Amino acid sequence: MDKESRDLADACAGCGLMLLSWPVLIIWKGFALNVLWGWFVTEPFGVAQPGLLVCAGLAVLLTLFQHPAKAKIKNGKTVATVSRSIGTGLLSPALALLFGGALHLAHATLR
């Protein structure tokens, strides 16, 4: 297989990987938003907690307002770049839950 064919295969694999991972990332972000909403909106303000799918929809809506990442994709590196992006998409909500949980625990302890 020549270099051009390998680059095309890599680009197609990267697109496929992104399309397959996107629903999982949206549900994961929706879950994180649902938990954080319960801790920081429902408890203090008494606002009803939306369901997981509503929170997933809000996660999609919030991504519209984020500045798009400008990842430079070099030829033959599409899968690596997409994998890094997916890793960030998995890690970001996990860190939000970790630090949000610490704040929630601190708030509950200080009450």
Buried (B, 14 or more C-beta within 10 A) or exposed (E): EEEEEEBBBBBEEBEEBBEEBEEEBBBBBBBBBBBBBBBBBBBEEEEEBBEEEBBBBBBEEEEEEEEEEEEEBEEBBBBEBBBEBBEEBBEBBEEBBEEBEEEBEEEEEEE
